[in-house]
Each structure stands twice: as structure tokens, then as C-alpha cells.
């Protein structure tokens, strides 16, 4: 297995997800934040490129208004911004849309992005999906991201169920899903994180459903 050339993508670890209407509900915010910080520290110690992304919205928007308290990075992340950290402001879900992140990754020689941050059900998902079309492999650290409870005209789903569903979905095709501990070990060894595929996941899903039935 070829050693991945990783870059860490830290997505929108902003105060809106701690103090605003978008509070992360699962995994617990303190837990995911601590793991995000560990991932940044590991990347820095290992010489991996790090990009810290910050979503912004114009005046009058309900969240992420640039310059507001909710727009600010969490202090645990802000204190980890170093001279080589790439800072990116984005306006869309994917970190690639309307930014130079893809070009920067190629300049760094990276072929694999490791996604941490918020939310699993929005920007992380969009980033992993777009990475495929741009030619990058993706990893996501399940305990270094998070989801929110959702309800709308289509129904309702808890943050825990939503997060678990998205991790299964991502592992089936778009990103290798692992924990922060396992990822740190993979960085040290130079190994790739194993990803499943859609056909195998479908067959395993069929067998799991049959066993329950």
C-alpha cells in the first residue's frame, strides 16, 4: 500500500458550534474539540501541511457573520495557528468551492486530505464528496467531528443517528473513516487508513439486514 501524502483540513471550528444555534450535539463538543486539537498537534509535529478553514457570511445572516463572536475560531484552534498554517475563508459547504485549497494541496504535494471539524452533516460531507472529483483521497476522523439534531419537512433525525449514518456512508465510498487515535498511529507508521467500497458495503448491509430479519 502506497504511503499517503497527507494534509490536515480543519473545517470551521468556530464559536457558532459551541455557543450558537448550531451547537454540536454528537459526539460531545468537548470530546471532538480535544481530538481536533490532538490532530493539529500531530500534524505539526509530523510536518504535515495544515489548513484551517473559517466559514463567513455577510451582515444580516443568522450565523457566521464575519467579525462576530460566533464567526471566531474556538480559542483552542486559534492558538494553534502557526506561521506555516494556511488560513482560508469560505462561503460554501465544501472547502474547495471558491477557494484555492485544491491548488495549495497540489503545491504541497498532498494526495490525501484528513478532515476534522464541523459539521459532519454539511461541510465535512461536501468536502469529502468534492475531493473525489478533484483527485484527492479523503480520510475523516469520526471522533474529531460532530453533527446536530435535524428536523424539517422531510422528517427528524437525532445527531447520534445522523453522525453514525454519515460515517457508514462515507466509509462505503467517499472517505476512509477512523478515530483520532488510529489516525495518529497511521501517521507515525506511514500507513493509509483502509476504506471500504460501495459493493462490499452493500453486500455486508444485505447480510446484516437478513440476520436481523
C-alpha positions in Angstrom: 0.0 0.0 0.0 1.4 3.4 -1.0 2.2 5.8 1.8 -0.3 8.7 1.7 0.9 12.2 1.4 -1.5 13.8 3.9 -2.7 17.3 4.6 -4.9 18.1 7.6 -8.0 20.1 6.8 -9.6 21.7 9.9 -13.1 22.7 9.0 -15.0 25.6 10.6 -14.2 25.0 14.3 -15.9 28.3 15.1 -17.9 29.6 18.1 -21.2 29.1 16.4 -20.8 25.4 17.0 -20.3 25.9 20.7 -22.4 28.9 21.7 -24.9 29.4 18.8 -27.9 27.7 17.2 -25.6 25.2 15.5 -24.3 23.6 18.7 -22.7 20.3 18.0 -24.7 17.5 19.8 -22.8 14.3 19.0 -20.1 13.4 19.7 -19.9 15.7 22.8 -18.3 19.0 21.8 -15.6 18.9 24.4 -14.5 15.5 23.2 -14.4 16.3 19.5 -12.6 19.6 20.2 -9.9 17.8 22.2 -9.4 15.4 19.3 -9.3 18.1 16.7 -6.5 19.8 18.8 -4.6 16.5 19.0 -4.9 16.1 15.3 -3.5 19.6 14.7 -0.6 18.9 17.1 0.2 15.6 15.5 0.2 17.2 12.0 2.5 20.0 13.2 4.9 17.5 14.9 4.9 15.3 11.8 5.4 18.1 9.3 2.1 17.7 7.6 0.5 20.7 5.9 -2.4 22.2 7.8 -5.2 24.3 6.5 -7.6 26.0 9.0 -10.9 26.9 7.4 -13.4 29.5 8.6 -16.9 30.0 7.2 -18.1 33.5 6.7 -21.4 35.1 5.9 -22.4 38.7 5.1 -24.1 41.2 7.5 -27.6 40.2 8.3 -27.1 36.5 8.1 -28.2 34.4 11.1 -24.8 32.8 11.7 -21.1 33.2 10.8 -21.3 37.0 10.2 -17.7 37.9 9.6 -16.2 39.6 12.6 -18.9 38.4 15.0 -18.3 36.4 18.2 -19.8 33.3 16.5 -17.6 33.7 13.5 -14.4 33.5 15.5 -12.3 30.3 15.7 -12.5 28.5 19.0 -9.5 29.6 21.1 -8.1 26.1 21.2 -7.8 26.3 17.4 -6.8 30.0 17.2 -3.8 29.3 19.5 -2.6 26.6 17.2 -2.4 28.8 14.1 1.3 29.0 13.2 3.4 30.7 10.6 3.0 27.8 8.1 -0.7 27.3 8.7 -2.9 28.1 5.7 -5.9 30.1 6.7 -8.9 30.0 4.4 -12.2 31.9 4.4 -15.0 30.1 2.6 -18.6 30.8 1.7 -19.9 27.4 0.5 -20.1 24.0 2.1 -17.1 22.4 0.5 -13.7 23.8 1.5 -12.8 23.6 -2.2 -15.6 25.7 -3.6 -14.5 29.3 -4.4 -11.1 28.8 -2.7 -7.5 27.9 -3.7 -7.4 24.9 -1.4 -7.0 22.4 -4.2 -4.2 24.3 -5.8 -2.5 24.7 -2.4 -2.8 20.9 -1.8 -1.1 20.2 -5.1 1.7 22.7 -4.3 2.2 20.8 -1.0 2.4 17.5 -2.9 -0.6 16.2 -1.0 -2.7 13.4 -2.4 -4.8 12.7 0.8 -6.9 15.1 2.9 -7.7 14.3 6.5 -10.9 16.1 7.5 -11.7 17.2 11.1 -14.1 19.8 12.3 -17.7 20.7 11.7 -20.2 19.6 10.7 -20.2 16.0 9.6 -23.7 16.6 8.1 -22.7 19.6 6.0 -19.2 20.9 5.3 -17.3 17.7 6.0 -19.6 15.7 3.8 -19.4 18.3 1.0 -15.6 18.4 1.2 -15.2 14.6 1.1 -17.5 14.3 -1.9 -15.8 17.1 -3.9 -12.3 15.7 -3.1 -13.1 12.6 -5.1 -13.7 14.6 -8.3 -10.5 16.6 -7.7 -8.4 13.5 -7.5 -7.7 13.6 -3.7 -8.3 10.7 -1.3 -10.1 11.6 1.9 -10.0 10.5 5.5 -12.3 11.7 8.2 -11.8 11.3 12.0 -15.1 10.2 13.4 -14.4 11.5 16.9 -13.0 14.8 15.7 -16.1 16.0 14.0 -19.8 16.2 15.0 -23.4 16.5 14.0 -26.6 18.3 15.1 -30.2 17.2 15.6 -32.2 17.9 12.5 -35.9 18.3 11.8 -37.7 19.6 8.7 -40.4 18.8 6.2 -38.7 15.5 5.4 -38.6 14.2 8.9 -36.4 14.3 12.0 -33.2 12.6 13.0 -31.0 12.7 16.1 -27.4 13.9 16.0 -26.2 10.5 17.1 -28.1 8.6 14.4 -27.2 11.2 11.8 -23.5 11.0 12.7 -23.3 7.2 12.7 -25.2 7.1 9.3 -22.8 9.6 7.7 -19.7 7.7 8.9 -21.1 4.5 7.4 -22.0 6.3 4.2 -18.5 8.0 3.9 -16.7 4.7 4.6 -18.6 3.0 1.9 -17.2 5.2 -0.8 -16.1 8.8 -0.2 -13.6 8.7 2.7 -11.7 6.3 5.0 -13.3 6.7 8.4 -11.1 6.2 11.5 -10.6 7.5 15.0 -8.1 10.1 16.1 -6.0 7.5 18.0 -5.9 5.2 14.9 -5.0 8.1 12.6 -2.1 9.2 14.9 -0.8 5.7 14.7 -1.2 5.7 10.9 0.7 9.0 10.6 3.6 7.6 12.7 3.7 4.4 10.6 3.1 6.0 7.2 0.2 3.6 6.5 -3.0 4.5 4.7 -6.4 4.2 6.5 -8.4 1.4 4.9 -11.6 2.4 3.2 -14.4 0.0 2.2 -16.2 0.2 -1.1 -19.9 0.5 -2.1 -20.3 -3.1 -3.4 -18.8 -4.7 -0.3 -20.7 -2.4 2.0 -23.9 -3.2 0.1 -23.3 -7.0 0.5 -22.4 -6.6 4.2 -25.6 -4.5 4.6 -27.7 -7.1 3.0 -26.3 -9.8 5.3 -26.8 -7.6 8.3 -30.4 -7.0 7.4 -31.0 -10.7 6.8 -29.5 -11.5 10.2 -31.9 -9.1 11.9 -34.9 -10.3 9.9 
